[in-house]
Amino acid sequence: MSDDKAFLEYIVKALVDYPDDVKIDRTVDEMGVLITMTVNAADMGKIIGRQGNTAKAIRTLLRVIGMKNNARVNLKINEPEGGKIENPGAPVSTSSSESSKSVDAALEDLKGI
């Protein structure tokens, strides 16, 4: 097993709750090394981290390993089945009165603006 793949597997399996579900594929082409990783849907948050900081850190470490081996290493994290957010641009309501407001009432509010 290559250094970068073994390193990634070690790090990711230490972070997740379902280490047996971690799948890592490594391909090499003219662009460099592409490592594709799939984890359990419940573990995606742990791998991505707040504002993507954990994923950025893992990618940075993989690039350092790649530089040591004169290779460009990129990491692709596959989104698990059912992991898509329905409406990622929608604001999240924290007020219970807002969430109980009907669509008609919301449209009336918008007309008044």
N, CA, C and O atoms as CSV, one atom per row, in Angstrom:
chain,resi,resn,atom,element,x,y,z
A,1,MET,N,N,0.854,-1.179,0.000
A,1,MET,CA,C,0.000,0.000,0.000
A,1,MET,C,C,0.896,1.238,0.000
A,1,MET,O,O,1.933,1.272,0.663
A,2,SER,N,N,0.478,2.245,-0.751
A,2,SER,CA,C,1.265,3.469,-0.851
A,2,SER,C,C,1.212,4.249,0.471
A,2,SER,O,O,0.304,4.071,1.283
A,3,ASP,N,N,2.212,5.115,0.660
A,3,ASP,CA,C,2.285,5.916,1.883
A,3,ASP,C,C,1.053,6.791,2.067
A,3,ASP,O,O,0.483,6.856,3.155
A,4,ASP,N,N,0.642,7.475,0.973
A,4,ASP,CA,C,-0.481,8.408,1.098
A,4,ASP,C,C,-1.788,7.694,1.418
A,4,ASP,O,O,-2.570,8.169,2.241
A,5,LYS,N,N,-2.025,6.572,0.781
A,5,LYS,CA,C,-3.264,5.821,1.031
A,5,LYS,C,C,-3.268,5.242,2.448
A,5,LYS,O,O,-4.286,5.297,3.138
A,6,ALA,N,N,-2.141,4.693,2.878
A,6,ALA,CA,C,-2.046,4.119,4.222
A,6,ALA,C,C,-2.226,5.207,5.281
A,6,ALA,O,O,-2.897,4.992,6.291
A,7,PHE,N,N,-1.625,6.370,5.047
A,7,PHE,CA,C,-1.749,7.488,5.975
A,7,PHE,C,C,-3.208,7.938,6.091
A,7,PHE,O,O,-3.730,8.113,7.192
A,8,LEU,N,N,-3.852,8.121,4.942
A,8,LEU,CA,C,-5.250,8.556,4.937
A,8,LEU,C,C,-6.140,7.547,5.654
A,8,LEU,O,O,-7.001,7.923,6.450
A,9,GLU,N,N,-5.929,6.280,5.371
A,9,GLU,CA,C,-6.740,5.241,6.004
A,9,GLU,C,C,-6.575,5.276,7.523
A,9,GLU,O,O,-7.555,5.156,8.258
A,10,TYR,N,N,-5.349,5.438,7.989
A,10,TYR,CA,C,-5.070,5.488,9.424
A,10,TYR,C,C,-5.777,6.677,10.076
A,10,TYR,O,O,-6.430,6.528,11.109
A,11,ILE,N,N,-5.642,7.861,9.465
A,11,ILE,CA,C,-6.243,9.081,10.013
A,11,ILE,C,C,-7.765,8.988,10.036
A,11,ILE,O,O,-8.396,9.247,11.061
A,12,VAL,N,N,-8.346,8.618,8.906
A,12,VAL,CA,C,-9.803,8.610,8.788
A,12,VAL,C,C,-10.422,7.570,9.714
A,12,VAL,O,O,-11.420,7.851,10.377
A,13,LYS,N,N,-9.850,6.389,9.768
A,13,LYS,CA,C,-10.409,5.335,10.627
A,13,LYS,C,C,-10.333,5.720,12.099
A,13,LYS,O,O,-11.142,5.256,12.903
A,14,ALA,N,N,-9.362,6.571,12.464
A,14,ALA,CA,C,-9.268,7.042,13.846
A,14,ALA,C,C,-10.334,8.088,14.155
A,14,ALA,O,O,-10.704,8.267,15.316
A,15,LEU,N,N,-10.829,8.776,13.135
A,15,LEU,CA,C,-11.809,9.852,13.337
A,15,LEU,C,C,-13.256,9.384,13.346
A,15,LEU,O,O,-14.089,9.981,14.027
A,16,VAL,N,N,-13.569,8.332,12.609
A,16,VAL,CA,C,-14.971,7.957,12.374
A,16,VAL,C,C,-15.495,6.937,13.378
A,16,VAL,O,O,-14.731,6.271,14.076
A,17,ASP,N,N,-16.822,6.834,13.429
A,17,ASP,CA,C,-17.477,5.844,14.285
A,17,ASP,C,C,-17.622,4.489,13.596
A,17,ASP,O,O,-17.764,3.461,14.259
A,18,TYR,N,N,-17.584,4.491,12.248
A,18,TYR,CA,C,-17.756,3.252,11.480
A,18,TYR,C,C,-16.532,3.019,10.590
A,18,TYR,O,O,-16.601,3.198,9.374
A,19,PRO,N,N,-15.407,2.618,11.203
A,19,PRO,CA,C,-14.173,2.457,10.418
A,19,PRO,C,C,-14.258,1.367,9.349
A,19,PRO,O,O,-13.536,1.422,8.353
A,20,ASP,N,N,-15.123,0.389,9.543
A,20,ASP,CA,C,-15.243,-0.687,8.546
A,20,ASP,C,C,-15.897,-0.199,7.252
A,20,ASP,O,O,-15.775,-0.847,6.212
A,21,ASP,N,N,-16.598,0.951,7.313
A,21,ASP,CA,C,-17.262,1.491,6.130
A,21,ASP,C,C,-16.356,2.410,5.311
A,21,ASP,O,O,-16.768,2.902,4.260
A,22,VAL,N,N,-15.135,2.648,5.775
A,22,VAL,CA,C,-14.212,3.528,5.052
A,22,VAL,C,C,-13.660,2.777,3.839
A,22,VAL,O,O,-13.087,1.695,3.966
A,23,LYS,N,N,-13.848,3.379,2.661
A,23,LYS,CA,C,-13.337,2.797,1.415
A,23,LYS,C,C,-12.446,3.848,0.751
A,23,LYS,O,O,-12.853,4.996,0.570
A,24,ILE,N,N,-11.241,3.446,0.396
A,24,ILE,CA,C,-10.296,4.369,-0.217
A,24,ILE,C,C,-9.754,3.749,-1.503
A,24,ILE,O,O,-9.223,2.639,-1.506
A,25,ASP,N,N,-9.906,4.503,-2.599
A,25,ASP,CA,C,-9.370,4.074,-3.892
A,25,ASP,C,C,-8.310,5.078,-4.317
A,25,ASP,O,O,-8.454,6.280,-4.093
A,26,ARG,N,N,-7.249,4.579,-4.931
A,26,ARG,CA,C,-6.151,5.437,-5.365
A,26,ARG,C,C,-5.891,5.198,-6.843
A,26,ARG,O,O,-5.676,4.064,-7.270
A,27,THR,N,N,-5.912,6.286,-7.628
A,27,THR,CA,C,-5.610,6.171,-9.052
A,27,THR,C,C,-4.516,7.177,-9.398
A,27,THR,O,O,-4.422,8.248,-8.797
A,28,VAL,N,N,-3.701,6.813,-10.370
A,28,VAL,CA,C,-2.610,7.684,-10.817
A,28,VAL,C,C,-2.792,7.925,-12.306
A,28,VAL,O,O,-3.002,6.990,-13.079
A,29,ASP,N,N,-2.706,9.207,-12.703
A,29,ASP,CA,C,-2.740,9.550,-14.120
A,29,ASP,C,C,-1.757,10.690,-14.366
A,29,ASP,O,O,-0.934,11.004,-13.507
A,30,GLU,N,N,-1.848,11.309,-15.548
A,30,GLU,CA,C,-0.897,12.372,-15.891
A,30,GLU,C,C,-1.055,13.603,-15.005
A,30,GLU,O,O,-0.133,14.414,-14.913
A,31,MET,N,N,-2.209,13.760,-14.348
A,31,MET,CA,C,-2.444,14.901,-13.461
A,31,MET,C,C,-1.877,14.666,-12.063
A,31,MET,O,O,-1.711,15.615,-11.297
A,32,GLY,N,N,-1.585,13.437,-11.728
A,32,GLY,CA,C,-1.067,13.118,-10.401
A,32,GLY,C,C,-1.848,11.982,-9.783
A,32,GLY,O,O,-2.359,11.105,-10.480
A,33,VAL,N,N,-1.935,12.010,-8.459
A,33,VAL,CA,C,-2.611,10.958,-7.702
A,33,VAL,C,C,-3.979,11.480,-7.268
A,33,VAL,O,O,-4.092,12.579,-6.725
A,34,LEU,N,N,-5.007,10.683,-7.512
A,34,LEU,CA,C,-6.347,11.009,-7.025
A,34,LEU,C,C,-6.754,9.922,-6.046
A,34,LEU,O,O,-6.819,8.741,-6.388
A,35,ILE,N,N,-7.025,10.348,-4.827
A,35,ILE,CA,C,-7.501,9.422,-3.807
A,35,ILE,C,C,-8.977,9.725,-3.597
A,35,ILE,O,O,-9.353,10.853,-3.279
A,36,THR,N,N,-9.807,8.703,-3.778
A,36,THR,CA,C,-11.247,8.844,-3.616
A,36,THR,C,C,-11.655,8.089,-2.360
A,36,THR,O,O,-11.349,6.907,-2.198
A,37,MET,N,N,-12.354,8.795,-1.473
A,37,MET,CA,C,-12.711,8.199,-0.187
A,37,MET,C,C,-14.220,8.211,-0.009
A,37,MET,O,O,-14.889,9.188,-0.345
A,38,THR,N,N,-14.746,7.121,0.520
A,38,THR,CA,C,-16.158,7.010,0.857
A,38,THR,C,C,-16.252,6.583,2.309
A,38,THR,O,O,-15.568,5.653,2.737
A,39,VAL,N,N,-17.109,7.268,3.071
A,39,VAL,CA,C,-17.320,6.908,4.470
A,39,VAL,C,C,-18.814,6.755,4.719
A,39,VAL,O,O,-19.632,7.117,3.873
A,40,ASN,N,N,-19.158,6.225,5.864
A,40,ASN,CA,C,-20.548,6.090,6.267
A,40,ASN,C,C,-21.181,7.482,6.339
A,40,ASN,O,O,-20.527,8.441,6.749
A,41,ALA,N,N,-22.446,7.593,5.943
A,41,ALA,CA,C,-23.137,8.884,5.936
A,41,ALA,C,C,-23.116,9.549,7.309
A,41,ALA,O,O,-23.043,10.774,7.406
A,42,ALA,N,N,-23.181,8.743,8.373
A,42,ALA,CA,C,-23.174,9.291,9.731
A,42,ALA,C,C,-21.830,9.908,10.090
A,42,ALA,O,O,-21.751,10.710,11.020
A,43,ASP,N,N,-20.776,9.549,9.371
A,43,ASP,CA,C,-19.430,10.046,9.673
A,43,ASP,C,C,-19.002,11.235,8.821
A,43,ASP,O,O,-17.912,11.770,9.023
A,44,MET,N,N,-19.836,11.662,7.873
A,44,MET,CA,C,-19.441,12.750,6.980
A,44,MET,C,C,-19.098,14.030,7.742
A,44,MET,O,O,-18.131,14.711,7.401
A,45,GLY,N,N,-19.859,14.351,8.743
A,45,GLY,CA,C,-19.596,15.559,9.523
A,45,GLY,C,C,-18.243,15.540,10.204
A,45,GLY,O,O,-17.571,16.566,10.306
A,46,LYS,N,N,-17.852,14.370,10.665
A,46,LYS,CA,C,-16.547,14.247,11.324
A,46,LYS,C,C,-15.408,14.433,10.330
A,46,LYS,O,O,-14.371,15.002,10.669
A,47,ILE,N,N,-15.597,13.959,9.118
A,47,ILE,CA,C,-14.550,14.058,8.097
A,47,ILE,C,C,-14.473,15.470,7.530
A,47,ILE,O,O,-13.377,15.982,7.301
A,48,ILE,N,N,-15.607,16.102,7.302
A,48,ILE,CA,C,-15.627,17.449,6.744
A,48,ILE,C,C,-15.208,18.461,7.805
A,48,ILE,O,O,-14.381,19.331,7.534
A,49,GLY,N,N,-15.766,18.360,9.003
A,49,GLY,CA,C,-15.435,19.282,10.085
A,49,GLY,C,C,-16.158,20.602,9.947
A,49,GLY,O,O,-16.843,20.851,8.955
A,50,ARG,N,N,-16.001,21.444,10.950
A,50,ARG,CA,C,-16.627,22.775,10.908
A,50,ARG,C,C,-16.046,23.590,9.783
A,50,ARG,O,O,-14.831,23.766,9.692
A,51,GLN,N,N,-16.912,24.085,8.930
A,51,GLN,CA,C,-16.536,24.899,7.772
A,51,GLN,C,C,-15.494,24.199,6.897
A,51,GLN,O,O,-14.718,24.853,6.201
A,52,GLY,N,N,-15.484,22.869,6.938
A,52,GLY,CA,C,-14.576,22.104,6.088
A,52,GLY,C,C,-13.141,22.061,6.584
A,52,GLY,O,O,-12.242,21.659,5.845
A,53,ASN,N,N,-12.916,22.471,7.827
A,53,ASN,CA,C,-11.542,22.565,8.327
A,53,ASN,C,C,-10.837,21.221,8.444
A,53,ASN,O,O,-9.642,21.129,8.161
A,54,THR,N,N,-11.548,20.181,8.854
A,54,THR,CA,C,-10.916,18.868,8.971
A,54,THR,C,C,-10.516,18.346,7.598
A,54,THR,O,O,-9.407,17.840,7.425
A,55,ALA,N,N,-11.411,18.467,6.621
A,55,ALA,CA,C,-11.101,18.023,5.262
A,55,ALA,C,C,-9.924,18.810,4.691
A,55,ALA,O,O,-9.055,18.232,4.038
A,56,LYS,N,N,-9.886,20.120,4.931
A,56,LYS,CA,C,-8.768,20.945,4.454
A,56,LYS,C,C,-7.454,20.486,5.069
A,56,LYS,O,O,-6.434,20.407,4.384
A,57,ALA,N,N,-7.480,20.184,6.364
A,57,ALA,CA,C,-6.263,19.734,7.047
A,57,ALA,C,C,-5.779,18.396,6.490
A,57,ALA,O,O,-4.581,18.202,6.283
A,58,ILE,N,N,-6.704,17.483,6.251
A,58,ILE,CA,C,-6.337,16.175,5.684
A,58,ILE,C,C,-5.741,16.364,4.298
A,58,ILE,O,O,-4.728,15.747,3.967
A,59,ARG,N,N,-6.364,17.215,3.484
A,59,ARG,CA,C,-5.843,17.480,2.134
A,59,ARG,C,C,-4.441,18.092,2.191
A,59,ARG,O,O,-3.570,17.734,1.398
A,60,THR,N,N,-4.230,19.010,3.127
A,60,THR,CA,C,-2.907,19.632,3.271
A,60,THR,C,C,-1.856,18.592,3.622
A,60,THR,O,O,-0.770,18.583,3.042
A,61,LEU,N,N,-2.170,17.728,4.559
A,61,LEU,CA,C,-1.218,16.683,4.949
A,61,LEU,C,C,-0.934,15.726,3.791
A,61,LEU,O,O,0.203,15.290,3.608
A,62,LEU,N,N,-1.964,15.402,3.013
A,62,LEU,CA,C,-1.754,14.528,1.854
A,62,LEU,C,C,-0.853,15.200,0.815
A,62,LEU,O,O,-0.028,14.534,0.190
A,63,ARG,N,N,-1.005,16.514,0.626
A,63,ARG,CA,C,-0.145,17.233,-0.316
A,63,ARG,C,C,1.308,17.219,0.149
A,63,ARG,O,O,2.224,17.102,-0.665
A,64,VAL,N,N,1.516,17.338,1.460
A,64,VAL,CA,C,2.875,17.298,2.004
A,64,VAL,C,C,3.496,15.934,1.738
A,64,VAL,O,O,4.656,15.843,1.336
A,65,ILE,N,N,2.735,14.886,1.960
A,65,ILE,CA,C,3.233,13.531,1.665
A,65,ILE,C,C,3.517,13.409,0.171
A,65,ILE,O,O,4.517,12.810,-0.225
A,66,GLY,N,N,2.647,13.970,-0.651
A,66,GLY,CA,C,2.860,13.939,-2.097
A,66,GLY,C,C,4.131,14.656,-2.505
A,66,GLY,O,O,4.873,14.170,-3.358
A,67,MET,N,N,4.392,15.817,-1.898
A,67,MET,CA,C,5.622,16.563,-2.218
A,67,MET,C,C,6.861,15.750,-1.873
A,67,MET,O,O,7.860,15.780,-2.591
A,68,LYS,N,N,6.782,15.032,-0.774
A,68,LYS,CA,C,7.900,14.184,-0.358
A,68,LYS,C,C,8.187,13.124,-1.427
A,68,LYS,O,O,9.335,12.731,-1.637
A,69,ASN,N,N,7.126,12.670,-2.096
A,69,ASN,CA,C,7.254,11.630,-3.120
A,69,ASN,C,C,7.197,12.191,-4.544
A,69,ASN,O,O,7.019,11.439,-5.502
A,70,ASN,N,N,7.348,13.520,-4.683
A,70,ASN,CA,C,7.294,14.185,-5.990
A,70,ASN,C,C,6.010,13.857,-6.758
A,70,ASN,O,O,6.053,13.576,-7.956
A,71,ALA,N,N,4.888,13.893,-6.073
A,71,ALA,CA,C,3.599,13.602,-6.706
A,71,ALA,C,C,2.572,14.615,-6.235
A,71,ALA,O,O,2.612,15.075,-5.094
A,72,ARG,N,N,1.658,14.956,-7.120
A,72,ARG,CA,C,0.548,15.837,-6.751
A,72,ARG,C,C,-0.599,14.944,-6.281
A,72,ARG,O,O,-1.092,14.107,-7.037
A,73,VAL,N,N,-1.017,15.129,-5.030
A,73,VAL,CA,C,-2.056,14.281,-4.447
A,73,VAL,C,C,-3.318,15.108,-4.211
A,73,VAL,O,O,-3.272,16.162,-3.576
A,74,ASN,N,N,-4.436,14.623,-4.726
A,74,ASN,CA,C,-5.736,15.255,-4.515
A,74,ASN,C,C,-6.668,14.262,-3.837
A,74,ASN,O,O,-6.601,13.058,-4.085
A,75,LEU,N,N,-7.529,14.779,-2.987
A,75,LEU,CA,C,-8.492,13.945,-2.266
A,75,LEU,C,C,-9.904,14.324,-2.678
A,75,LEU,O,O,-10.285,15.493,-2.632
A,76,LYS,N,N,-10.670,13.327,-3.081
A,76,LYS,CA,C,-12.094,13.508,-3.379
A,76,LYS,C,C,-12.868,12.719,-2.337
A,76,LYS,O,O,-12.629,11.529,-2.135
A,77,ILE,N,N,-13.801,13.402,-1.676
A,77,ILE,CA,C,-14.637,12.738,-0.674
A,77,ILE,C,C,-16.005,12.519,-1.302
A,77,ILE,O,O,-16.727,13.473,-1.592
A,78,ASN,N,N,-16.355,11.254,-1.510
A,78,ASN,CA,C,-17.651,10.926,-2.117
A,78,ASN,C,C,-18.776,11.210,-1.139
A,78,ASN,O,O,-18.675,10.914,0.052
A,79,GLU,N,N,-19.842,11.784,-1.657
A,79,GLU,CA,C,-21.016,12.027,-0.839
A,79,GLU,C,C,-21.817,10.732,-0.765
A,79,GLU,O,O,-22.130,10.140,-1.798
A,80,PRO,N,N,-22.151,10.286,0.447
A,80,PRO,CA,C,-22.894,9.025,0.573
A,80,PRO,C,C,-24.318,9.153,0.053
A,80,PRO,O,O,-24.850,10.257,-0.059
A,81,GLU,N,N,-24.927,8.021,-0.261
A,81,GLU,CA,C,-26.314,7.981,-0.722
A,81,GLU,C,C,-27.199,8.661,0.312
A,81,GLU,O,O,-27.064,8.420,1.512
A,82,GLY,N,N,-28.100,9.506,-0.158
A,82,GLY,CA,C,-29.023,10.170,0.753
A,82,GLY,C,C,-28.382,11.283,1.548
A,82,GLY,O,O,-29.005,11.808,2.471
A,83,GLY,N,N,-27.165,11.659,1.225
A,83,GLY,CA,C,-26.468,12.679,1.988
A,83,GLY,C,C,-26.686,14.081,1.486
A,83,GLY,O,O,-26.190,15.039,2.080
A,84,LYS,N,N,-27.426,14.219,0.397
A,84,LYS,CA,C,-27.638,15.547,-0.182
A,84,LYS,C,C,-28.628,16.351,0.656
A,84,LYS,O,O,-29.603,15.811,1.179
A,85,ILE,N,N,-28.361,17.650,0.772
A,85,ILE,CA,C,-29.252,18.550,1.481
A,85,ILE,C,C,-30.313,19.005,0.483
A,85,ILE,O,O,-29.984,19.393,-0.638
A,86,GLU,N,N,-31.578,18.959,0.880
A,86,GLU,CA,C,-32.682,19.299,-0.012
A,86,GLU,C,C,-32.544,20.701,-0.590
A,86,GLU,O,O,-32.577,20.875,-1.808
A,87,ASN,N,N,-32.391,21.702,0.273
A,87,ASN,CA,C,-32.317,23.091,-0.175
A,87,ASN,C,C,-31.185,23.778,0.581
A,87,ASN,O,O,-31.437,24.418,1.602
A,88,PRO,N,N,-29.946,23.662,0.108
A,88,PRO,CA,C,-28.811,24.160,0.876
A,88,PRO,C,C,-28.814,25.669,1.057
A,88,PRO,O,O,-28.168,26.161,1.981
A,89,GLY,N,N,-29.508,26.422,0.222
A,89,GLY,CA,C,-29.507,27.863,0.340
A,89,GLY,C,C,-30.584,28.403,1.260
A,89,GLY,O,O,-30.606,29.600,1.546
A,90,ALA,N,N,-31.475,27.549,1.726
A,90,ALA,CA,C,-32.585,28.010,2.555
A,90,ALA,C,C,-32.092,28.384,3.945
A,90,ALA,O,O,-31.276,27.667,4.526
A,91,PRO,N,N,-32.577,29.498,4.485
A,91,PRO,CA,C,-32.174,29.872,5.840
A,91,PRO,C,C,-32.769,28.907,6.850
A,91,PRO,O,O,-33.857,28.368,6.651
A,92,VAL,N,N,-32.049,28.700,7.923
A,92,VAL,CA,C,-32.511,27.804,8.975
A,92,VAL,C,C,-33.241,28.639,10.007
A,92,VAL,O,O,-32.691,29.606,10.535
A,93,SER,N,N,-34.477,28.270,10.294
A,93,SER,CA,C,-35.286,29.011,11.248
A,93,SER,C,C,-35.012,28.497,12.654
A,93,SER,O,O,-34.991,27.290,12.894
A,94,THR,N,N,-34.802,29.426,13.577
A,94,THR,CA,C,-34.565,29.024,14.960
A,94,THR,C,C,-35.738,29.382,15.854
A,94,THR,O,O,-35.829,28.891,16.979
A,95,SER,N,N,-36.633,30.228,15.372
A,95,SER,CA,C,-37.777,30.660,16.161
A,95,SER,C,C,-38.964,29.747,15.893
A,95,SER,O,O,-39.281,29.459,14.739
A,96,SER,N,N,-39.621,29.291,16.955
A,96,SER,CA,C,-40.756,28.395,16.766
A,96,SER,C,C,-41.926,29.131,16.126
A,96,SER,O,O,-42.707,28.516,15.400
A,97,SER,N,N,-42.072,30.444,16.376
A,97,SER,CA,C,-43.181,31.181,15.770
A,97,SER,C,C,-42.976,31.305,14.265
A,97,SER,O,O,-43.943,31.270,13.504
A,98,GLU,N,N,-41.717,31.450,13.827
A,98,GLU,CA,C,-41.445,31.521,12.400
A,98,GLU,C,C,-41.743,30.199,11.719
A,98,GLU,O,O,-42.313,30.172,10.628
A,99,SER,N,N,-41.360,29.104,12.356
A,99,SER,CA,C,-41.536,27.806,11.719
A,99,SER,C,C,-43.004,27.402,11.641
A,99,SER,O,O,-43.366,26.580,10.799
A,100,SER,N,N,-43.859,27.961,12.497
A,100,SER,CA,C,-45.269,27.600,12.461
A,100,SER,C,C,-46.067,28.500,11.521
A,100,SER,O,O,-47.258,28.272,11.305
A,101,LYS,N,N,-45.418,29.522,10.962
A,101,LYS,CA,C,-46.092,30.457,10.052
A,101,LYS,C,C,-46.413,29.729,8.744
A,101,LYS,O,O,-45.585,28.994,8.205
A,102,SER,N,N,-47.630,29.949,8.251
A,102,SER,CA,C,-48.021,29.289,7.009
A,102,SER,C,C,-47.387,29.979,5.816
A,102,SER,O,O,-46.884,31.096,5.932
A,103,VAL,N,N,-47.412,29.323,4.685
A,103,VAL,CA,C,-46.869,29.880,3.446
A,103,VAL,C,C,-47.657,31.124,3.057
A,103,VAL,O,O,-47.072,32.117,2.623
A,104,ASP,N,N,-48.985,31.080,3.208
A,104,ASP,CA,C,-49.820,32.234,2.866
A,104,ASP,C,C,-49.444,33.450,3.715
A,104,ASP,O,O,-49.346,34.564,3.200
A,105,ALA,N,N,-49.236,33.234,5.013
A,105,ALA,CA,C,-48.872,34.331,5.898
A,105,ALA,C,C,-47.507,34.896,5.511
A,105,ALA,O,O,-47.300,36.108,5.564
A,106,ALA,N,N,-46.592,34.039,5.131
A,106,ALA,CA,C,-45.260,34.489,4.711
A,106,ALA,C,C,-45.366,35.316,3.439
A,106,ALA,O,O,-44.672,36.323,3.297
A,107,LEU,N,N,-46.231,34.901,2.503
A,107,LEU,CA,C,-46.411,35.673,1.257
A,107,LEU,C,C,-47.029,37.028,1.560
A,107,LEU,O,O,-46.648,38.030,0.954
A,108,GLU,N,N,-47.972,37.075,2.484
A,108,GLU,CA,C,-48.564,38.352,2.873
A,108,GLU,C,C,-47.505,39.274,3.458
A,108,GLU,O,O,-47.499,40.471,3.170
A,109,ASP,N,N,-46.616,38.737,4.270
A,109,ASP,CA,C,-45.519,39.527,4.835
A,109,ASP,C,C,-44.647,40.093,3.727
A,109,ASP,O,O,-44.222,41.246,3.796
A,110,LEU,N,N,-44.379,39.287,2.706
A,110,LEU,CA,C,-43.530,39.736,1.612
A,110,LEU,C,C,-44.201,40.832,0.797
A,110,LEU,O,O,-43.530,41.746,0.316
A,111,LYS,N,N,-45.520,40.749,0.638
A,111,LYS,CA,C,-46.251,41.768,-0.112
A,111,LYS,C,C,-46.165,43.136,0.569
A,111,LYS,O,O,-46.178,44.173,-0.094
A,112,GLY,N,N,-46.078,43.123,1.888
A,112,GLY,CA,C,-46.013,44.360,2.650
A,112,GLY,C,C,-44.659,45.048,2.591
A,112,GLY,O,O,-44.539,46.198,3.014
A,113,ILE,N,N,-43.645,44.376,2.081
A,113,ILE,CA,C,-42.291,44.948,2.039
A,113,ILE,C,C,-42.132,45.872,0.871
A,113,ILE,O,O,-41.059,46.444,0.678
